[in-house]
Amino acid sequence: MVQVASYREESRAEKLRSRLLDEGYKAYTRAVTTSKGRFVRVFVGPKVSRADAQAAKQELDQLLKAQTLVLKFKA
């Protein structure tokens, strides 16, 4: 899967998720609590292979002008 962003404000994460869905990506959010507080992360995927995830990462980096992360999917 590709982690696209991590936000403190859930509304910002939902706005990005909606944008990605509109662009045709399978996007979703997950809330996590870390030592730095609660965050809502935005993901695209999961992808069948790491190569597919890397290709999606490159597309997303260009689309969003950001640095995304490829991570192993955790159900």
C-alpha positions as CSV (number, residue, x, y, z in Angstrom):
1,M,0.0,0.0,0.0
2,V,1.0,3.6,-0.3
3,Q,0.8,6.0,2.6
4,V,0.0,9.4,1.0
5,A,-0.3,11.6,4.1
6,S,-0.8,11.9,7.8
7,Y,-2.9,14.7,9.4
8,R,-3.8,15.7,12.9
9,E,-7.2,17.1,11.6
10,E,-9.5,14.3,10.3
11,S,-11.2,16.8,7.9
12,R,-8.0,17.3,6.0
13,A,-7.5,13.6,5.7
14,E,-11.1,13.1,4.4
15,K,-10.7,15.9,1.9
16,L,-7.6,14.2,0.4
17,R,-9.2,10.8,0.5
18,S,-12.2,12.3,-1.5
19,R,-9.8,13.9,-4.0
20,L,-8.0,10.6,-4.5
21,L,-11.3,8.7,-5.0
22,D,-12.3,11.3,-7.6
23,E,-9.0,10.6,-9.4
24,G,-9.9,6.9,-9.5
25,Y,-7.6,5.6,-6.7
26,K,-8.8,3.1,-4.0
27,A,-8.2,5.4,-1.1
28,Y,-9.0,5.0,2.6
29,T,-8.0,6.5,6.0
30,R,-7.0,5.0,9.3
31,A,-6.6,6.7,12.7
32,V,-3.5,5.9,14.7
33,T,-2.3,7.1,18.1
34,T,1.5,7.7,18.4
35,S,3.7,9.2,21.1
36,K,3.1,12.5,19.3
37,G,-0.7,12.2,19.4
38,R,-3.6,11.1,17.2
39,F,-3.2,11.2,13.5
40,V,-5.4,10.2,10.5
41,R,-3.3,8.6,7.7
42,V,-4.4,8.5,4.1
43,F,-3.6,5.3,2.1
44,V,-4.0,4.1,-1.5
45,G,-4.1,0.3,-2.1
46,P,-3.5,-2.3,-1.3
47,K,-1.6,-3.3,-4.4
48,V,-1.0,-6.9,-5.5
49,S,2.8,-6.5,-5.7
50,R,5.5,-4.1,-4.5
51,A,6.1,-3.1,-8.1
52,D,2.5,-2.1,-8.5
53,A,2.8,-0.1,-5.2
54,Q,6.0,1.6,-6.5
55,A,4.3,2.6,-9.7
56,A,1.3,4.1,-7.8
57,K,3.8,5.9,-5.5
58,Q,5.4,7.6,-8.5
59,E,2.0,8.6,-9.9
60,L,0.9,10.0,-6.5
61,D,4.2,11.8,-5.9
62,Q,3.7,13.7,-9.2
63,L,-0.1,14.3,-8.7
64,L,0.3,15.6,-5.2
65,K,3.8,17.0,-5.4
66,A,4.7,15.1,-2.3
67,Q,6.8,12.2,-1.1
68,T,4.6,9.2,-0.4
69,L,5.7,5.9,1.3
70,V,5.3,2.3,0.2
71,L,4.4,0.1,3.1
72,K,3.4,-3.5,3.7
73,F,-0.4,-3.9,3.9
74,K,-1.7,-4.7,7.4
75,A,-5.3,-5.9,7.5
